[in-house]
Amino acid sequence: MKYEVVYFTRTGNSKRVAEKISSKLGTDLVEIKDHMRWNGFIGYMRAGFYSTMDKKVQITLSEPLKDYDELIVVSPLWAGGLASATRSFLSMLPRGKVHLVVTSIGSMIKDRSGYISVTDIIERSQSEDDVIEKFTSHFMHDLIE
Ligand SMILES: Cc1cc2nc3c(=O)[nH]c(=O)nc-3n(C[C@H](O)[C@H](O)[C@H](O)COP(=O)(O)O)c2cc1C
């Protein structure tokens, strides 16, 4: 199986998690960028609004996707759903190709159906490294074969 790790980040948490996963699995790492202003209080409010309204944004990838079998997509949770750039990215793909990893402060994503797997990394209640270890261990068997 060929995997690629794709992430979006606003403040660096999902980037850090994506880097750890791609380093453990030895995969490429691709960033989703949207060129929106999400910083500061106004940016935070805008982000919440975009997520709540399910607004899509224009995105670019730091490099083109290669010939993958399955993607590992790492994204922050915004107002109970995925960040707008991640939604825009995922709207172009079948969920059945995606392992979703969601970083958040305290809650879990509700819309979980159709993905190969959904993993929550919850800052307040979990050890990030333990969750990543458990998550990546499922892939090790495939990579060795
Ligand atoms: C607009 C916005 C909405 C958020 N909504 C939630 C939420 O509903 N539940 C939660 O636990 N965390 C929420 N968070 C916190 C982020 O999911 C969390 O800090 C995440 O790890 C940030 O990832 P990043 O550093 O990759 O941007 C929200 C953050 C933002 C900016």
The ligand as an SDF file (V2000), in Angstrom:
LIG
                    3D

 31 33  0  0  0  0  0  0  0  0999 V2000
  -12.4390   28.6600   14.3960 C   0  0  0  0  0  0  0  0  0  0  0  0
  -12.0100   27.5530   15.3230 C   0  0  0  0  0  0  0  0  0  0  0  0
  -12.9620   26.7040   15.8480 C   0  0  0  0  0  0  0  0  0  0  0  0
  -12.5920   25.6750   16.7070 C   0  0  0  0  0  0  0  0  0  0  0  0
  -13.5570   24.8310   17.1650 N   0  0  0  0  0  0  0  0  0  0  0  0
  -13.2210   23.8240   18.0050 C   0  0  0  0  0  0  0  0  0  0  0  0
  -14.2090   22.8970   18.4710 C   0  0  0  0  0  0  0  0  0  0  0  0
  -15.3870   22.9630   18.1020 O   0  0  0  0  0  0  0  0  0  0  0  0
  -13.8270   21.9460   19.3550 N   0  0  0  0  0  0  0  0  0  0  0  0
  -12.5310   21.8310   19.8010 C   0  0  0  0  0  0  0  0  0  0  0  0
  -12.2520   20.9550   20.5920 O   0  0  0  0  0  0  0  0  0  0  0  0
  -11.5560   22.6540   19.3220 N   0  0  0  0  0  0  0  0  0  0  0  0
  -11.8680   23.6450   18.4450 C   0  0  0  0  0  0  0  0  0  0  0  0
  -10.8910   24.4950   17.9670 N   0  0  0  0  0  0  0  0  0  0  0  0
   -9.5050   24.2890   18.3880 C   0  0  0  0  0  0  0  0  0  0  0  0
   -8.6730   23.5910   17.3050 C   0  0  0  0  0  0  0  0  0  0  0  0
   -9.3560   22.4830   16.7460 O   0  0  0  0  0  0  0  0  0  0  0  0
   -7.3460   23.0610   17.8960 C   0  0  0  0  0  0  0  0  0  0  0  0
   -6.6650   24.0570   18.5840 O   0  0  0  0  0  0  0  0  0  0  0  0
   -6.4960   22.4770   16.7790 C   0  0  0  0  0  0  0  0  0  0  0  0
   -5.5400   21.5870   17.3230 O   0  0  0  0  0  0  0  0  0  0  0  0
   -5.7690   23.5380   16.0000 C   0  0  0  0  0  0  0  0  0  0  0  0
   -5.0240   22.9470   14.9790 O   0  0  0  0  0  0  0  0  0  0  0  0
   -3.9180   23.7380   14.1590 P   0  0  0  0  0  0  0  0  0  0  0  0
   -2.8970   24.2180   15.1950 O   0  0  0  0  0  0  0  0  0  0  0  0
   -3.3560   22.7290   13.2410 O   0  0  0  0  0  0  0  0  0  0  0  0
   -4.5460   24.8840   13.4660 O   0  0  0  0  0  0  0  0  0  0  0  0
  -11.2310   25.5150   17.0820 C   0  0  0  0  0  0  0  0  0  0  0  0
  -10.2690   26.3760   16.5470 C   0  0  0  0  0  0  0  0  0  0  0  0
  -10.6470   27.3720   15.6640 C   0  0  0  0  0  0  0  0  0  0  0  0
   -9.6090   28.2740   15.0570 C   0  0  0  0  0  0  0  0  0  0  0  0
  1  2  1  0
  2  3  1  0
  2 30  2  0
  3  4  2  0
  4  5  1  0
  4 28  1  0
  5  6  2  0
  6  7  1  0
  6 13  1  0
  7  8  2  0
  7  9  1  0
  9 10  1  0
 10 11  2  0
 10 12  1  0
 12 13  2  0
 13 14  1  0
 14 15  1  0
 14 28  1  0
 15 16  1  0
 16 17  1  0
 16 18  1  0
 18 19  1  0
 18 20  1  0
 20 21  1  0
 20 22  1  0
 22 23  1  0
 23 24  1  0
 24 25  2  0
 24 26  1  0
 24 27  1  0
 28 29  2  0
 29 30  1  0
 30 31  1  0
M  END
$$$$
